[in-house]
Amino acid sequence: MTYSERLYPWAIVRLLPKMQRVVVGRYRNRSDAEGHLQAIKRLMPDGEFVIIFDLPEPMDEEVEESRE
């Protein structure tokens, strides 16, 4: 996960058939994500969306430092 992705941990995800998913947007805080989700639901009422907090995976450098 890049540094810029780490700045936007909240994501709106569209749930698709066969356990597939698509990230629709990323946001800095939950309230921004909720506001955008309301607009998306108005535009696509049949779509299934959820808000998630996407925890970043440790970067390779962080993993190496923790081993020392």
N, CA, C, O and CB atoms as a CASP TS submission, in Angstrom:
PFRMAT TS
TARGET T0000
AUTHOR 0000-0000-0000
METHOD Language model
MODEL 1
PARENT N/A
ATOM      1  N   MET     1       0.855  -1.178   0.000  1.00  0.00           N
ATOM      2  CA  MET     1       0.000   0.000   0.000  1.00  0.00           C
ATOM      3  C   MET     1       0.894   1.232   0.000  1.00  0.00           C
ATOM      4  O   MET     1       1.798   1.355   0.827  1.00  0.00           O
ATOM      5  CB  MET     1      -0.969   0.003   1.228  1.00  0.00           C
ATOM      6  N   THR     2       0.639   2.134  -0.924  1.00  0.00           N
ATOM      7  CA  THR     2       1.471   3.325  -1.033  1.00  0.00           C
ATOM      8  C   THR     2       1.124   4.320   0.075  1.00  0.00           C
ATOM      9  O   THR     2       0.106   4.192   0.756  1.00  0.00           O
ATOM     10  CB  THR     2       1.300   3.978  -2.416  1.00  0.00           C
ATOM     11  N   TYR     3       2.000   5.313   0.235  1.00  0.00           N
ATOM     12  CA  TYR     3       1.783   6.322   1.268  1.00  0.00           C
ATOM     13  C   TYR     3       0.464   7.065   1.045  1.00  0.00           C
ATOM     14  O   TYR     3      -0.275   7.308   1.999  1.00  0.00           O
ATOM     15  CB  TYR     3       2.952   7.316   1.295  1.00  0.00           C
ATOM     16  N   SER     4       0.164   7.422  -0.193  1.00  0.00           N
ATOM     17  CA  SER     4      -1.075   8.163  -0.458  1.00  0.00           C
ATOM     18  C   SER     4      -2.303   7.314  -0.140  1.00  0.00           C
ATOM     19  O   SER     4      -3.319   7.854   0.296  1.00  0.00           O
ATOM     20  CB  SER     4      -1.120   8.623  -1.923  1.00  0.00           C
ATOM     21  N   GLU     5      -2.234   5.991  -0.349  1.00  0.00           N
ATOM     22  CA  GLU     5      -3.357   5.124   0.008  1.00  0.00           C
ATOM     23  C   GLU     5      -3.528   5.043   1.515  1.00  0.00           C
ATOM     24  O   GLU     5      -4.647   4.879   2.000  1.00  0.00           O
ATOM     25  CB  GLU     5      -3.158   3.725  -0.572  1.00  0.00           C
ATOM     26  N   ARG     6      -2.435   5.154   2.263  1.00  0.00           N
ATOM     27  CA  ARG     6      -2.514   5.112   3.723  1.00  0.00           C
ATOM     28  C   ARG     6      -3.230   6.336   4.289  1.00  0.00           C
ATOM     29  O   ARG     6      -3.759   6.284   5.399  1.00  0.00           O
ATOM     30  CB  ARG     6      -1.117   5.010   4.321  1.00  0.00           C
ATOM     31  N   LEU     7      -3.251   7.429   3.539  1.00  0.00           N
ATOM     32  CA  LEU     7      -3.919   8.648   3.996  1.00  0.00           C
ATOM     33  C   LEU     7      -5.439   8.543   3.906  1.00  0.00           C
ATOM     34  O   LEU     7      -6.154   9.345   4.507  1.00  0.00           O
ATOM     35  CB  LEU     7      -3.441   9.837   3.184  1.00  0.00           C
ATOM     36  N   TYR     8      -5.932   7.560   3.161  1.00  0.00           N
ATOM     37  CA  TYR     8      -7.363   7.397   2.933  1.00  0.00           C
ATOM     38  C   TYR     8      -7.797   5.993   3.352  1.00  0.00           C
ATOM     39  O   TYR     8      -8.022   5.137   2.496  1.00  0.00           O
ATOM     40  CB  TYR     8      -7.714   7.657   1.446  1.00  0.00           C
ATOM     41  N   PRO     9      -7.918   5.744   4.677  1.00  0.00           N
ATOM     42  CA  PRO     9      -8.201   4.382   5.131  1.00  0.00           C
ATOM     43  C   PRO     9      -9.658   3.941   4.978  1.00  0.00           C
ATOM     44  O   PRO     9      -9.933   2.741   4.971  1.00  0.00           O
ATOM     45  CB  PRO     9      -7.811   4.258   6.554  1.00  0.00           C
ATOM     46  N   TRP    10     -10.588   4.877   4.858  1.00  0.00           N
ATOM     47  CA  TRP    10     -12.004   4.512   4.722  1.00  0.00           C
ATOM     48  C   TRP    10     -12.331   4.324   3.249  1.00  0.00           C
ATOM     49  O   TRP    10     -11.933   5.131   2.410  1.00  0.00           O
ATOM     50  CB  TRP    10     -12.929   5.597   5.355  1.00  0.00           C
ATOM     51  N   ALA    11     -13.054   3.260   2.938  1.00  0.00           N
ATOM     52  CA  ALA    11     -13.368   2.961   1.540  1.00  0.00           C
ATOM     53  C   ALA    11     -14.835   2.560   1.400  1.00  0.00           C
ATOM     54  O   ALA    11     -15.416   1.940   2.291  1.00  0.00           O
ATOM     55  CB  ALA    11     -12.451   1.839   1.002  1.00  0.00           C
ATOM     56  N   ILE    12     -15.417   2.930   0.259  1.00  0.00           N
ATOM     57  CA  ILE    12     -16.741   2.437  -0.115  1.00  0.00           C
ATOM     58  C   ILE    12     -16.491   1.310  -1.103  1.00  0.00           C
ATOM     59  O   ILE    12     -15.778   1.469  -2.094  1.00  0.00           O
ATOM     60  CB  ILE    12     -17.666   3.583  -0.735  1.00  0.00           C
ATOM     61  N   VAL    13     -17.098   0.166  -0.805  1.00  0.00           N
ATOM     62  CA  VAL    13     -16.914  -1.019  -1.634  1.00  0.00           C
ATOM     63  C   VAL    13     -18.265  -1.437  -2.193  1.00  0.00           C
ATOM     64  O   VAL    13     -19.256  -1.506  -1.467  1.00  0.00           O
ATOM     65  CB  VAL    13     -16.264  -2.177  -0.824  1.00  0.00           C
ATOM     66  N   ARG    14     -18.293  -1.717  -3.502  1.00  0.00           N
ATOM     67  CA  ARG    14     -19.501  -2.264  -4.119  1.00  0.00           C
ATOM     68  C   ARG    14     -19.379  -3.775  -4.124  1.00  0.00           C
ATOM     69  O   ARG    14     -18.395  -4.326  -4.618  1.00  0.00           O
ATOM     70  CB  ARG    14     -19.712  -1.711  -5.569  1.00  0.00           C
ATOM     71  N   LEU    15     -20.394  -4.449  -3.567  1.00  0.00           N
ATOM     72  CA  LEU    15     -20.400  -5.902  -3.513  1.00  0.00           C
ATOM     73  C   LEU    15     -21.036  -6.451  -4.788  1.00  0.00           C
ATOM     74  O   LEU    15     -22.119  -6.029  -5.193  1.00  0.00           O
ATOM     75  CB  LEU    15     -21.157  -6.406  -2.257  1.00  0.00           C
ATOM     76  N   LEU    16     -20.343  -7.392  -5.404  1.00  0.00           N
ATOM     77  CA  LEU    16     -20.785  -7.991  -6.660  1.00  0.00           C
ATOM     78  C   LEU    16     -21.044  -9.479  -6.463  1.00  0.00           C
ATOM     79  O   LEU    16     -20.664 -10.044  -5.438  1.00  0.00           O
ATOM     80  CB  LEU    16     -19.737  -7.767  -7.773  1.00  0.00           C
ATOM     81  N   PRO    17     -21.690 -10.118  -7.438  1.00  0.00           N
ATOM     82  CA  PRO    17     -21.923 -11.559  -7.324  1.00  0.00           C
ATOM     83  C   PRO    17     -20.605 -12.339  -7.259  1.00  0.00           C
ATOM     84  O   PRO    17     -19.547 -11.839  -7.642  1.00  0.00           O
ATOM     85  CB  PRO    17     -22.765 -12.053  -8.505  1.00  0.00           C
ATOM     86  N   LYS    18     -20.700 -13.565  -6.768  1.00  0.00           N
ATOM     87  CA  LYS    18     -19.567 -14.487  -6.675  1.00  0.00           C
ATOM     88  C   LYS    18     -18.451 -13.940  -5.797  1.00  0.00           C
ATOM     89  O   LYS    18     -17.272 -14.113  -6.107  1.00  0.00           O
ATOM     90  CB  LYS    18     -19.025 -14.787  -8.056  1.00  0.00           C
ATOM     91  N   MET    19     -18.816 -13.285  -4.706  1.00  0.00           N
ATOM     92  CA  MET    19     -17.860 -12.777  -3.718  1.00  0.00           C
ATOM     93  C   MET    19     -16.854 -11.776  -4.294  1.00  0.00           C
ATOM     94  O   MET    19     -15.760 -11.627  -3.750  1.00  0.00           O
ATOM     95  CB  MET    19     -17.115 -13.930  -3.104  1.00  0.00           C
ATOM     96  N   GLN    20     -17.196 -11.110  -5.356  1.00  0.00           N
ATOM     97  CA  GLN    20     -16.319 -10.098  -5.931  1.00  0.00           C
ATOM     98  C   GLN    20     -16.668  -8.751  -5.334  1.00  0.00           C
ATOM     99  O   GLN    20     -17.769  -8.547  -4.824  1.00  0.00           O
ATOM    100  CB  GLN    20     -16.436 -10.064  -7.475  1.00  0.00           C
ATOM    101  N   ARG    21     -15.704  -7.824  -5.405  1.00  0.00           N
ATOM    102  CA  ARG    21     -15.939  -6.478  -4.876  1.00  0.00           C
ATOM    103  C   ARG    21     -15.096  -5.469  -5.649  1.00  0.00           C
ATOM    104  O   ARG    21     -14.072  -5.805  -6.243  1.00  0.00           O
ATOM    105  CB  ARG    21     -15.610  -6.413  -3.359  1.00  0.00           C
ATOM    106  N   VAL    22     -15.557  -4.232  -5.622  1.00  0.00           N
ATOM    107  CA  VAL    22     -14.861  -3.139  -6.294  1.00  0.00           C
ATOM    108  C   VAL    22     -14.819  -1.954  -5.341  1.00  0.00           C
ATOM    109  O   VAL    22     -15.846  -1.560  -4.789  1.00  0.00           O
ATOM    110  CB  VAL    22     -15.559  -2.756  -7.644  1.00  0.00           C
ATOM    111  N   VAL    23     -13.632  -1.385  -5.148  1.00  0.00           N
ATOM    112  CA  VAL    23     -13.518  -0.182  -4.332  1.00  0.00           C
ATOM    113  C   VAL    23     -13.984   0.995  -5.180  1.00  0.00           C
ATOM    114  O   VAL    23     -13.408   1.287  -6.228  1.00  0.00           O
ATOM    115  CB  VAL    23     -12.045   0.030  -3.815  1.00  0.00           C
ATOM    116  N   VAL    24     -15.025   1.660  -4.718  1.00  0.00           N
ATOM    117  CA  VAL    24     -15.604   2.787  -5.442  1.00  0.00           C
ATOM    118  C   VAL    24     -14.860   4.073  -5.128  1.00  0.00           C
ATOM    119  O   VAL    24     -14.636   4.893  -6.018  1.00  0.00           O
ATOM    120  CB  VAL    24     -17.084   2.941  -5.102  1.00  0.00           C
ATOM    121  N   GLY    25     -14.472   4.260  -3.865  1.00  0.00           N
ATOM    122  CA  GLY    25     -13.766   5.468  -3.475  1.00  0.00           C
ATOM    123  C   GLY    25     -13.092   5.297  -2.124  1.00  0.00           C
ATOM    124  O   GLY    25     -13.473   4.438  -1.329  1.00  0.00           O
ATOM    125  N   ARG    26     -12.085   6.125  -1.875  1.00  0.00           N
ATOM    126  CA  ARG    26     -11.358   6.110  -0.595  1.00  0.00           C
ATOM    127  C   ARG    26     -11.451   7.504   0.027  1.00  0.00           C
ATOM    128  O   ARG    26     -11.436   8.514  -0.676  1.00  0.00           O
ATOM    129  CB  ARG    26      -9.850   5.681  -0.794  1.00  0.00           C
ATOM    130  N   TYR    27     -11.548   7.537   1.366  1.00  0.00           N
ATOM    131  CA  TYR    27     -11.774   8.792   2.074  1.00  0.00           C
ATOM    132  C   TYR    27     -10.930   8.864   3.337  1.00  0.00           C
ATOM    133  O   TYR    27     -10.554   7.838   3.904  1.00  0.00           O
ATOM    134  CB  TYR    27     -13.254   8.952   2.421  1.00  0.00           C
ATOM    135  N   ARG    28     -10.636  10.076   3.769  1.00  0.00           N
ATOM    136  CA  ARG    28      -9.822  10.280   4.973  1.00  0.00           C
ATOM    137  C   ARG    28     -10.584   9.983   6.247  1.00  0.00           C
ATOM    138  O   ARG    28      -9.993   9.512   7.219  1.00  0.00           O
ATOM    139  CB  ARG    28      -9.308  11.696   5.020  1.00  0.00           C
ATOM    140  N   ASN    29     -11.888  10.247   6.269  1.00  0.00           N
ATOM    141  CA  ASN    29     -12.653   9.975   7.488  1.00  0.00           C
ATOM    142  C   ASN    29     -13.998   9.338   7.150  1.00  0.00           C
ATOM    143  O   ASN    29     -14.474   9.404   6.016  1.00  0.00           O
ATOM    144  CB  ASN    29     -12.867  11.271   8.293  1.00  0.00           C
ATOM    145  N   ARG    30     -14.587   8.729   8.155  1.00  0.00           N
ATOM    146  CA  ARG    30     -15.825   7.974   7.940  1.00  0.00           C
ATOM    147  C   ARG    30     -16.982   8.872   7.519  1.00  0.00           C
ATOM    148  O   ARG    30     -17.812   8.463   6.707  1.00  0.00           O
ATOM    149  CB  ARG    30     -16.201   7.220   9.202  1.00  0.00           C
ATOM    150  N   SER    31     -17.050  10.069   8.048  1.00  0.00           N
ATOM    151  CA  SER    31     -18.179  10.938   7.708  1.00  0.00           C
ATOM    152  C   SER    31     -18.162  11.319   6.223  1.00  0.00           C
ATOM    153  O   SER    31     -19.222  11.439   5.609  1.00  0.00           O
ATOM    154  CB  SER    31     -18.153  12.206   8.577  1.00  0.00           C
ATOM    155  N   ASP    32     -16.985  11.508   5.645  1.00  0.00           N
ATOM    156  CA  ASP    32     -16.909  11.754   4.202  1.00  0.00           C
ATOM    157  C   ASP    32     -17.413  10.548   3.423  1.00  0.00           C
ATOM    158  O   ASP    32     -18.151  10.690   2.448  1.00  0.00           O
ATOM    159  CB  ASP    32     -15.467  12.089   3.784  1.00  0.00           C
ATOM    160  N   ALA    33     -17.008   9.361   3.861  1.00  0.00           N
ATOM    161  CA  ALA    33     -17.442   8.132   3.191  1.00  0.00           C
ATOM    162  C   ALA    33     -18.956   7.969   3.286  1.00  0.00           C
ATOM    163  O   ALA    33     -19.600   7.585   2.310  1.00  0.00           O
ATOM    164  CB  ALA    33     -16.739   6.907   3.803  1.00  0.00           C
ATOM    165  N   GLU    34     -19.526   8.257   4.449  1.00  0.00           N
ATOM    166  CA  GLU    34     -20.978   8.139   4.621  1.00  0.00           C
ATOM    167  C   GLU    34     -21.726   9.111   3.725  1.00  0.00           C
ATOM    168  O   GLU    34     -22.750   8.755   3.143  1.00  0.00           O
ATOM    169  CB  GLU    34     -21.364   8.379   6.077  1.00  0.00           C
ATOM    170  N   GLY    35     -21.226  10.332   3.608  1.00  0.00           N
ATOM    171  CA  GLY    35     -21.866  11.315   2.740  1.00  0.00           C
ATOM    172  C   GLY    35     -21.842  10.888   1.279  1.00  0.00           C
ATOM    173  O   GLY    35     -22.843  11.014   0.573  1.00  0.00           O
ATOM    174  N   HIS    36     -20.712  10.389   0.831  1.00  0.00           N
ATOM    175  CA  HIS    36     -20.618   9.921  -0.549  1.00  0.00           C
ATOM    176  C   HIS    36     -21.473   8.671  -0.769  1.00  0.00           C
ATOM    177  O   HIS    36     -22.044   8.488  -1.844  1.00  0.00           O
ATOM    178  CB  HIS    36     -19.157   9.631  -0.913  1.00  0.00           C
ATOM    179  N   LEU    37     -21.558   7.818   0.245  1.00  0.00           N
ATOM    180  CA  LEU    37     -22.373   6.613   0.128  1.00  0.00           C
ATOM    181  C   LEU    37     -23.843   6.971  -0.070  1.00  0.00           C
ATOM    182  O   LEU    37     -24.539   6.319  -0.849  1.00  0.00           O
ATOM    183  CB  LEU    37     -22.205   5.728   1.371  1.00  0.00           C
ATOM    184  N   GLN    38     -24.316   7.992   0.622  1.00  0.00           N
ATOM    185  CA  GLN    38     -25.708   8.419   0.443  1.00  0.00           C
ATOM    186  C   GLN    38     -25.965   8.857  -0.995  1.00  0.00           C
ATOM    187  O   GLN    38     -26.996   8.520  -1.577  1.00  0.00           O
ATOM    188  CB  GLN    38     -26.049   9.563   1.409  1.00  0.00           C
ATOM    189  N   ALA    39     -25.028   9.606  -1.562  1.00  0.00           N
ATOM    190  CA  ALA    39     -25.181  10.055  -2.954  1.00  0.00           C
ATOM    191  C   ALA    39     -25.135   8.877  -3.919  1.00  0.00           C
ATOM    192  O   ALA    39     -25.917   8.811  -4.867  1.00  0.00           O
ATOM    193  CB  ALA    39     -24.084  11.071  -3.316  1.00  0.00           C
ATOM    194  N   ILE    40     -24.226   7.958  -3.678  1.00  0.00           N
ATOM    195  CA  ILE    40     -24.101   6.787  -4.556  1.00  0.00           C
ATOM    196  C   ILE    40     -25.372   5.951  -4.504  1.00  0.00           C
ATOM    197  O   ILE    40     -25.835   5.462  -5.535  1.00  0.00           O
ATOM    198  CB  ILE    40     -22.881   5.926  -4.155  1.00  0.00           C
ATOM    199  N   LYS    41     -25.942   5.781  -3.310  1.00  0.00           N
ATOM    200  CA  LYS    41     -27.173   4.986  -3.183  1.00  0.00           C
ATOM    201  C   LYS    41     -28.341   5.647  -3.903  1.00  0.00           C
ATOM    202  O   LYS    41     -29.226   4.955  -4.407  1.00  0.00           O
ATOM    203  CB  LYS    41     -27.525   4.779  -1.707  1.00  0.00           C
ATOM    204  N   ARG    42     -28.355   6.981  -3.959  1.00  0.00           N
ATOM    205  CA  ARG    42     -29.411   7.671  -4.705  1.00  0.00           C
ATOM    206  C   ARG    42     -29.255   7.444  -6.200  1.00  0.00           C
ATOM    207  O   ARG    42     -30.245   7.308  -6.919  1.00  0.00           O
ATOM    208  CB  ARG    42     -29.397   9.173  -4.398  1.00  0.00           C
ATOM    209  N   LEU    43     -27.997   7.404  -6.673  1.00  0.00           N
ATOM    210  CA  LEU    43     -27.745   7.199  -8.097  1.00  0.00           C
ATOM    211  C   LEU    43     -27.896   5.740  -8.517  1.00  0.00           C
ATOM    212  O   LEU    43     -28.291   5.451  -9.646  1.00  0.00           O
ATOM    213  CB  LEU    43     -26.360   7.685  -8.446  1.00  0.00           C
ATOM    214  N   MET    44     -27.580   4.826  -7.607  1.00  0.00           N
ATOM    215  CA  MET    44     -27.644   3.395  -7.906  1.00  0.00           C
ATOM    216  C   MET    44     -28.388   2.677  -6.774  1.00  0.00           C
ATOM    217  O   MET    44     -27.759   2.006  -5.955  1.00  0.00           O
ATOM    218  CB  MET    44     -26.210   2.798  -8.093  1.00  0.00           C
ATOM    219  N   PRO    45     -29.707   2.808  -6.719  1.00  0.00           N
ATOM    220  CA  PRO    45     -30.457   2.245  -5.589  1.00  0.00           C
ATOM    221  C   PRO    45     -30.405   0.719  -5.504  1.00  0.00           C
ATOM    222  O   PRO    45     -30.589   0.166  -4.420  1.00  0.00           O
ATOM    223  CB  PRO    45     -31.888   2.679  -5.677  1.00  0.00           C
ATOM    224  N   ASP    46     -30.160   0.031  -6.609  1.00  0.00           N
ATOM    225  CA  ASP    46     -30.113  -1.432  -6.590  1.00  0.00           C
ATOM    226  C   ASP    46     -28.733  -1.971  -6.251  1.00  0.00           C
ATOM    227  O   ASP    46     -28.581  -3.170  -6.016  1.00  0.00           O
ATOM    228  CB  ASP    46     -30.548  -1.977  -7.925  1.00  0.00           C
ATOM    229  N   GLY    47     -27.725  -1.109  -6.220  1.00  0.00           N
ATOM    230  CA  GLY    47     -26.369  -1.552  -5.897  1.00  0.00           C
ATOM    231  C   GLY    47     -26.222  -1.848  -4.421  1.00  0.00           C
ATOM    232  O   GLY    47     -26.915  -1.263  -3.589  1.00  0.00           O
ATOM    233  N   GLU    48     -25.315  -2.759  -4.097  1.00  0.00           N
ATOM    234  CA  GLU    48     -25.052  -3.116  -2.703  1.00  0.00           C
ATOM    235  C   GLU    48     -23.670  -2.583  -2.331  1.00  0.00           C
ATOM    236  O   GLU    48     -22.661  -3.011  -2.891  1.00  0.00           O
ATOM    237  CB  GLU    48     -25.139  -4.672  -2.482  1.00  0.00           C
ATOM    238  N   PHE    49     -23.631  -1.647  -1.381  1.00  0.00           N
ATOM    239  CA  PHE    49     -22.394  -0.974  -0.991  1.00  0.00           C
ATOM    240  C   PHE    49     -22.173  -1.084   0.507  1.00  0.00           C
ATOM    241  O   PHE    49     -23.127  -1.165   1.281  1.00  0.00           O
ATOM    242  CB  PHE    49     -22.423   0.497  -1.415  1.00  0.00           C
ATOM    243  N   VAL    50     -20.901  -1.086   0.913  1.00  0.00           N
ATOM    244  CA  VAL    50     -20.551  -1.065   2.335  1.00  0.00           C
ATOM    245  C   VAL    50     -19.367  -0.127   2.526  1.00  0.00           C
ATOM    246  O   VAL    50     -18.592   0.122   1.602  1.00  0.00           O
ATOM    247  CB  VAL    50     -20.218  -2.502   2.863  1.00  0.00           C
ATOM    248  N   ILE    51     -19.244   0.388   3.750  1.00  0.00           N
ATOM    249  CA  ILE    51     -18.090   1.203   4.121  1.00  0.00           C
ATOM    250  C   ILE    51     -17.172   0.324   4.952  1.00  0.00           C
ATOM    251  O   ILE    51     -17.621  -0.352   5.877  1.00  0.00           O
ATOM    252  CB  ILE    51     -18.515   2.501   4.909  1.00  0.00           C
ATOM    253  N   ILE    52     -15.889   0.333   4.625  1.00  0.00           N
ATOM    254  CA  ILE    52     -14.925  -0.460   5.387  1.00  0.00           C
ATOM    255  C   ILE    52     -13.763   0.420   5.821  1.00  0.00           C
ATOM    256  O   ILE    52     -13.479   1.447   5.204  1.00  0.00           O
ATOM    257  CB  ILE    52     -14.413  -1.659   4.555  1.00  0.00           C
ATOM    258  N   PHE    53     -13.100   0.004   6.890  1.00  0.00           N
ATOM    259  CA  PHE    53     -11.850   0.619   7.309  1.00  0.00           C
ATOM    260  C   PHE    53     -10.762  -0.329   6.841  1.00  0.00           C
ATOM    261  O   PHE    53     -10.616  -1.424   7.384  1.00  0.00           O
ATOM    262  CB  PHE    53     -11.793   0.875   8.880  1.00  0.00           C
ATOM    263  N   ASP    54     -10.005   0.078   5.848  1.00  0.00           N
ATOM    264  CA  ASP    54      -9.016  -0.770   5.211  1.00  0.00           C
ATOM    265  C   ASP    54      -7.671  -0.578   5.892  1.00  0.00           C
ATOM    266  O   ASP    54      -6.942   0.366   5.589  1.00  0.00           O
ATOM    267  CB  ASP    54      -8.916  -0.465   3.705  1.00  0.00           C
ATOM    268  N   LEU    55      -7.346  -1.481   6.819  1.00  0.00           N
ATOM    269  CA  LEU    55      -6.079  -1.383   7.538  1.00  0.00           C
ATOM    270  C   LEU    55      -4.918  -1.645   6.593  1.00  0.00           C
ATOM    271  O   LEU    55      -4.938  -2.619   5.840  1.00  0.00           O
ATOM    272  CB  LEU    55      -6.044  -2.369   8.717  1.00  0.00           C
ATOM    273  N   PRO    56      -3.909  -0.789   6.625  1.00  0.00           N
ATOM    274  CA  PRO    56      -2.767  -1.000   5.725  1.00  0.00           C
ATOM    275  C   PRO    56      -1.915  -2.180   6.185  1.00  0.00           C
ATOM    276  O   PRO    56      -1.762  -2.434   7.379  1.00  0.00           O
ATOM    277  CB  PRO    56      -1.903   0.271   5.647  1.00  0.00           C
ATOM    278  N   GLU    57      -1.369  -2.887   5.209  1.00  0.00           N
ATOM    279  CA  GLU    57      -0.425  -3.951   5.523  1.00  0.00           C
ATOM    280  C   GLU    57       0.930  -3.318   5.786  1.00  0.00           C
ATOM    281  O   GLU    57       1.247  -2.283   5.200  1.00  0.00           O
ATOM    282  CB  GLU    57      -0.342  -5.000   4.370  1.00  0.00           C
ATOM    283  N   PRO    58       1.732  -3.914   6.651  1.00  0.00           N
ATOM    284  CA  PRO    58       3.055  -3.331   6.905  1.00  0.00           C
ATOM    285  C   PRO    58       3.900  -3.322   5.640  1.00  0.00           C
ATOM    286  O   PRO    58       3.873  -4.265   4.849  1.00  0.00           O
ATOM    287  CB  PRO    58       3.780  -4.105   8.012  1.00  0.00           C
ATOM    288  N   MET    59       4.640  -2.253   5.466  1.00  0.00           N
ATOM    289  CA  MET    59       5.535  -2.169   4.316  1.00  0.00           C
ATOM    290  C   MET    59       6.755  -3.037   4.579  1.00  0.00           C
ATOM    291  O   MET    59       7.059  -3.342   5.732  1.00  0.00           O
ATOM    292  CB  MET    59       5.952  -0.696   4.034  1.00  0.00           C
ATOM    293  N   ASP    60       7.450  -3.435   3.538  1.00  0.00           N
ATOM    294  CA  ASP    60       8.621  -4.296   3.669  1.00  0.00           C
ATOM    295  C   ASP    60       9.652  -3.712   4.625  1.00  0.00           C
ATOM    296  O   ASP    60      10.265  -4.443   5.404  1.00  0.00           O
ATOM    297  CB  ASP    60       9.252  -4.527   2.310  1.00  0.00           C
ATOM    298  N   GLU    61       9.847  -2.392   4.569  1.00  0.00           N
ATOM    299  CA  GLU    61      10.825  -1.741   5.436  1.00  0.00           C
ATOM    300  C   GLU    61      10.436  -1.891   6.898  1.00  0.00           C
ATOM    301  O   GLU    61      11.295  -2.133   7.746  1.00  0.00           O
ATOM    302  CB  GLU    61      10.960  -0.261   5.076  1.00  0.00           C
ATOM    303  N   GLU    62       9.139  -1.747   7.203  1.00  0.00           N
ATOM    304  CA  GLU    62       8.674  -1.867   8.570  1.00  0.00           C
ATOM    305  C   GLU    62       8.851  -3.296   9.081  1.00  0.00           C
ATOM    306  O   GLU    62       9.179  -3.503  10.249  1.00  0.00           O
ATOM    307  CB  GLU    62       7.211  -1.441   8.671  1.00  0.00           C
ATOM    308  N   VAL    63       8.636  -4.272   8.217  1.00  0.00           N
ATOM    309  CA  VAL    63       8.790  -5.663   8.608  1.00  0.00           C
ATOM    310  C   VAL    63      10.244  -5.959   8.931  1.00  0.00           C
ATOM    311  O   VAL    63      10.540  -6.633   9.918  1.00  0.00           O
ATOM    312  CB  VAL    63       8.285  -6.597   7.502  1.00  0.00           C
ATOM    313  N   GLU    64      11.145  -5.461   8.110  1.00  0.00           N
ATOM    314  CA  GLU    64      12.574  -5.691   8.336  1.00  0.00           C
ATOM    315  C   GLU    64      13.044  -5.030   9.629  1.00  0.00           C
ATOM    316  O   GLU    64      13.847  -5.608  10.361  1.00  0.00           O
ATOM    317  CB  GLU    64      13.392  -5.164   7.152  1.00  0.00           C
ATOM    318  N   GLU    65      12.546  -3.813   9.920  1.00  0.00           N
ATOM    319  CA  GLU    65      12.937  -3.115  11.132  1.00  0.00           C
ATOM    320  C   GLU    65      12.441  -3.850  12.382  1.00  0.00           C
ATOM    321  O   GLU    65      13.131  -3.869  13.402  1.00  0.00           O
ATOM    322  CB  GLU    65      12.401  -1.686  11.111  1.00  0.00           C
ATOM    323  N   SER    66      11.260  -4.448  12.308  1.00  0.00           N
ATOM    324  CA  SER    66      10.725  -5.136  13.472  1.00  0.00           C
ATOM    325  C   SER    66      11.480  -6.436  13.755  1.00  0.00           C
ATOM    326  O   SER    66      11.472  -6.922  14.886  1.00  0.00           O
ATOM    327  CB  SER    66       9.245  -5.424  13.273  1.00  0.00           C
ATOM    328  N   ARG    67      12.124  -6.996  12.746  1.00  0.00           N
ATOM    329  CA  ARG    67      12.884  -8.231  12.941  1.00  0.00           C
ATOM    330  C   ARG    67      14.194  -7.986  13.659  1.00  0.00           C
ATOM    331  O   ARG    67      14.725  -8.891  14.304  1.00  0.00           O
ATOM    332  CB  ARG    67      13.151  -8.895  11.612  1.00  0.00           C
ATOM    333  N   GLU    68      14.728  -6.773  13.558  1.00  0.00           N
ATOM    334  CA  GLU    68      16.027  -6.459  14.168  1.00  0.00           C
ATOM    335  C   GLU    68      15.961  -6.270  15.644  1.00  0.00           C
ATOM    336  O   GLU    68      16.981  -6.002  16.278  1.00  0.00           O
ATOM    337  CB  GLU    68      16.598  -5.243  13.561  1.00  0.00           C
TER
END
